Amino acid sequence: MVRRQLEVSALTGVAARLVGRTTLHALFKLPVDKDGKIMENLAPLSGNYLEVLRNQRKDIEFLFIDEISMIPYEMLYMIDSRLRQLKKKESEPFGGINTMFLEICFSCHLFEELKHIINLKDSYRQLICGGPSSKLLTEASGDFDLDRAIHIYPTREQVDALNAAVLDRYRAKKVGVFKIWSQDVLINVTRSEDNQNMDNIISGDINKTGGLQKVLKISNGARVMLRSNINIEQGLVNGAMTIITEIVWPLFRRDQIYDTDIPFVWCVRINFGKGGIHLIKPKSVKFSALRNYGTIERTQFALILC
C-alpha cells in the first residue's frame, strides 16, 4: 500500500509522537478552542486553503485513529465533516474513507453496539519485556532519588502544595526563584467600561485560559511539563517533562529586573524522544473573557511545574 493512502493520527501530541505521525488537529486543520468548550459547529474550509488541504489528502483511503477513548464525539463529528468536504462526498460517512479506531479494550467504556472484537494472537511486546532490565531502564543502578520521583495526587491543591514546597527548598539553597507574569490584553471588546480590572474578567481555571498560567514560578533546575505541542518530531509535545537548565533574560541581563520581564527558557533532558537543548519561547493564545467582555490574548510560557 502506498504510504499516502494510509494516515495514522491521534488526539494528543504524546500519542502522535509515539506512532510517528501528527495530531488530528494538525492533520485536518481542526480548531482548538481555548476556553474549555467543545466546538459545536465546524466552519467549512474555502478558497485556496481548501484546495491545498484537499490536494494533500486526496490519496487517503485508510485512516487509523489511536486512543479513541480520549476523543469526544464532537471531535468525531468534526473529522467526519472535514472528510466529507475534502473528498466531495457529503452523503458518505467520513467521506467514504475506511476509518478504523484503535484502543486497548480495557480503556474503553462498554458499548452495547460493540459486537466484534479482534484479539492480537501474537504478543509483540513479549520479547522486549523479557529483555535485560538494564536495557529498558535509563538508569539501572544508583541510589533512589526522591527529589526526581514523580508524585501523583488526586487534587490540584495538593500538587500546588508540593510544588510550593519544592520551590522553598530551592530558595533554601540560595537558588533564585522567579515569578513570570503573563501579559494579558483585552481585544475584540464587546463591552466598554473604564478602568476594568483584567483579573475580574479572566478565569482562574488554567484549562479555560489555553493552558497558560497567570503567574509561573520557575528556577534553574526546576522540572516542568509542556502544556502545548511545540515540535512533535523533536518530542516537544503536550505532556513532555523536562528540566530548565538556563533562564536567559532580555538585553543580556543576568537577573529579572522588572516584574513584567519574560525571559527565554532553555530546557533539556526531555523524558522521551530526542534529547538535547531546545529553546522554549513564550506563546500567545486567545480565549473568551468572562461575562462577554470580549477576547483575551495571553502571552506566557506553556509550562507548568511537575
Secondary structure, DSSP 4 states (H G I P E B T S, - for coil): --GGGEEEEESSHHHHHHTTSEEHHHHHT----SSSPPP---PPP-HHHHHHHHHHTTT--EEEEE-GGGS-HHHHHHHHHHHHHHTT-TTSGGGG-EEEEE--GGGSPP-TT----PPPSS-TTHHHHTS-HHHH-S--SS---GGGSPP--SSHHHHHHHHHHHHHHHHHTT--EEEEE-EEEEES-SS--TT--GGGSS-S-GGGTTT--SEEEEETT-EEEE-S-SBTTTTB-TT-EEEEEEEE-GGG-SS--STT---EEEEE--SSS--S-EEEPPEEEEEEPGGG--EEEEEE-SEEE-
